Amino acid sequence: MPFVLKTSCYINSIRSRNFPLRHQEDLINWYLNMGNLLKVLTCTDLEQGPNFFLDFENAQPTESEKEIYNQVNVVLKDAEGILEDLQSYRGAGHEIREAIQHPTDEKLQEKAWGAVVPLVGKLKKFYEFSQRLEAGLRGLLGALTSTPYSPTQHLEREQALAKQFAEILHFTLRFDELKMTNPAIQNDFSYYRRTLSRMRINNVPAEGENEVNNELANRMSLFYAEATPMLKTLSDATTKFVSENKNLPIENTTDCLSTMASVCRVMLETPEYRSRFTNEETVSFCLRVMVGVIILYDHVHPVGAFAKTSKIDMKGCIKVLKDQPPNSVEGLLNALRYTTKHLNDETTSKQIKSMLQ
């Protein structure tokens, strides 16, 4: 039943009873505001997807959400610090070049090693945070895809968890944007591994080796070799979640992602919804989240996000991106161009490919 019709029935039911007028108004207001869900439009075209307001700015956990919410919150409270550390990461390029150009100068070798070791400590912290973020995502996926509710009902009812899911995606895209523009990260880590290997051969004690042992260094190397390492971590985690929960239809997970994409698109393109944002940063937040769930959907769904059968309105999503100031969304458009899995499939329409050229 459409939301407006359900609302009308509910209000009429209250009005027909002999409650005092003040209590009637309280009940009606509670219903309209329940869960911070501000649902003001009716979706008449099923292909447009779910149509409701997801309160990314103010959603608070209900009692049933608190356990998962608190677990994920412990991780998310460190996210901003990780981004600040990555943004200030300058690398040891100068010291490394000097050491390579003067291989017999022991002082320059020591100086380069002394510069790289603390930086590798930072890279280790970033990598370990990706593992914590993965665990948080899996907890949220478990909550937002469980029976008996549909993914849309979950997102409507559990807006605080939906907000955390969005915050993970927002962080992920910001992290990967910063990583892609900082070649020093891989250069520093490569130098660290080469130098550590040489020191082992020469039986030289290596300060910092206990910090990053060989097994961990191998995992970190694979992580930083990815153009978008955090997104790859989340994609793998989502795929693993689907494969490990065989009793849960894959549609529960993909519908959760497509619903989130649709909700973000509708909020961005609907003036009545957009006017509810009190923080101007919420627009860029919604854009990043929309792109993040599209990429996850494309990696998890068997035919991806770009096929005609996809539950994501890709033309609408790309149009929303292109309606923003160009400099603010080029990184997000590039994420769709280069980090999705199915864009270049034959099933992708020429129009969508053309829109992303």
Summary of the structure (lengths in Angstrom):
residues: 357
radius of gyration: 24.2
end to end distance: 40.4
largest distance: 93.4
contacts: 1096
relative contact order: 0.11
helix: 70%
strand: 1%
